Amino acid sequence: MTIVSGLIAIGAGLAALVGLGAGISIGGATGKAVESVSRQPEASGKITTVLILGCALAEATAIYGLLVAIMLMGKMGQ
């Protein structure tokens, strides 16, 4: 393994770790949303809408990280 392919492997691993950050952020957002609904049940519709939008954005970030990791792994064979 050359130095470049080793660095590509490290980069792919770091890009795959984006999913960890997305999971933590979605979990935190869900916890805060549950807390908000328990404090103010009449606002549950608005809270749910904002929660779903935020989770979609966090999940999109994780998908981009996965895509970068897959693209970098494809470069390792060349």
C-alpha positions in Angstrom: 0.0 0.0 0.0 1.4 3.3 -1.0 1.3 6.5 1.1 -1.4 8.0 -1.1 -3.7 5.0 -0.8 -3.1 4.9 2.9 -4.2 8.6 3.2 -7.2 7.8 1.0 -8.2 5.0 3.4 -7.9 7.4 6.3 -10.0 10.0 4.5 -12.6 7.5 3.7 -12.8 6.4 7.3 -13.1 10.0 8.5 -15.8 10.6 5.9 -17.7 7.6 7.2 -17.6 9.0 10.8 -19.9 11.8 9.7 -22.7 9.3 10.3 -21.8 9.3 14.0 -22.2 13.0 14.2 -25.6 12.8 12.4 -26.8 10.1 14.8 -25.8 12.2 17.9 -27.5 15.3 16.5 -30.7 13.5 15.6 -30.8 11.9 19.0 -30.3 15.2 20.7 -33.0 16.9 18.6 -35.5 14.1 19.2 -34.9 14.3 23.0 -35.4 18.1 23.0 -38.5 17.7 20.9 -40.0 15.2 23.3 -39.2 17.5 26.2 -40.8 20.4 24.4 -44.0 18.5 23.6 -44.2 17.4 27.2 -44.0 21.0 28.3 -46.3 22.5 25.7 -48.5 19.8 24.2 -50.6 22.3 22.1 -47.5 23.1 20.1 -46.7 19.5 19.1 -47.6 20.1 15.4 -45.1 22.9 15.0 -42.4 21.0 17.0 -42.9 17.9 14.9 -42.6 19.8 11.7 -39.3 21.5 12.7 -38.0 18.2 14.1 -38.6 16.3 10.9 -37.0 19.1 8.8 -33.9 19.2 11.1 -33.6 15.4 11.1 -33.8 15.4 7.3 -30.9 17.9 7.0 -28.8 16.0 9.5 -29.4 12.7 7.7 -28.5 14.4 4.3 -25.2 15.3 5.8 -24.6 11.7 6.8 -25.5 10.5 3.3 -23.0 13.0 1.8 -20.3 11.7 4.1 -21.1 8.1 3.1 -21.0 9.1 -0.6 -17.6 10.7 -0.1 -16.3 7.6 1.7 -17.5 5.4 -1.2 -15.9 7.6 -3.8 -12.6 7.6 -1.9 -12.7 3.8 -1.6 -13.2 3.6 -5.4 -10.0 5.7 -5.8 -7.9 3.2 -3.7 -7.7 0.6 -6.5 -6.3 3.0 -9.0 
